[in-house]
């Protein structure tokens, strides 16, 4: 029953991810259209929104993984070190089990136990683990974590999150342009041409400025949380050992020191690197604003898959 429930969660999250990405595209389109209607009467802002999204997509697609790895000061593993060599061996072995090319391995010198995957597709992927993770986990637990990250790669989750980040970024940029137009009285020009209705137009624009980037951010967080559940299920499918990942997550959860990483990459890690209390709450507010689902809830589901009570 536990495995069945987990697969239902994965299926539901796939549908939710598609709808959320579609919603982001529509938000971006309608913001551009409304700007065109209010300020120019043509299609300039719609084309500008799409051009910004395209430019950001190309940058993220081709060099996004290198930017992420550089931002956390990742390095290549030292194969003379037992723990780092074991990490490379586990990645190689589980990549065969997952049926994907072996991703590049990187080490992040940080005592906090954590890991993440990056790259646009299985042929251009990397897995990075902290030194703290390698010291804290035994081999089976490490396999559970690596299985989680390889599942992200196999499902092309990184590409999905890149798309979402690009769309949210484009929405924020367009909202900033809108704010610029309001400041310099762009709406007044259209009012002078058509007369009337300017108050309503300004009110709508003001609401868009406030809510556009917020809505985009909430959608990005929702997709990030959904992908973590799916990757947990993928890890179990690869390793056939739900308790190994559950044990690893328990050790990670019990480590209280936060990591010094940018918010821009926080959603990539298997556990919230900031150790924010909000991530461990299972309330509506927490579900809206946290990058990860509650780790205790993930552990409980994994234990249910193994036939144990939470």
Secondary structure, DSSP 8 states (H G I E B T S, - for coil): -HHHHHHHHHHHHHHHHHHHHHHHHHHHHHHHHHHIIIIISSSHHHHHHHHHHHHHHHHHHHHHHHHHHHHTT-EE--TTSHHHHHHHHHHHHHHHHHTS---EEEEE--SS--EEEEESSGGGEEEEEEHHHHHH--HHHHHHHHHHHHHHHHTTHHHHHHHHHHHHHHHHHHHHHHHHHHHTTHHHHHHHHH-S-HHHHHHHHHHHHHHHHHHHHHHHHHHHHHHHHHHHHHHHHHHS-HHHHHHHHHHHHH--------HHHHTTBSS-TT--GGGG--SHHHHHH-SS--HHHHHHHHHHHTT---
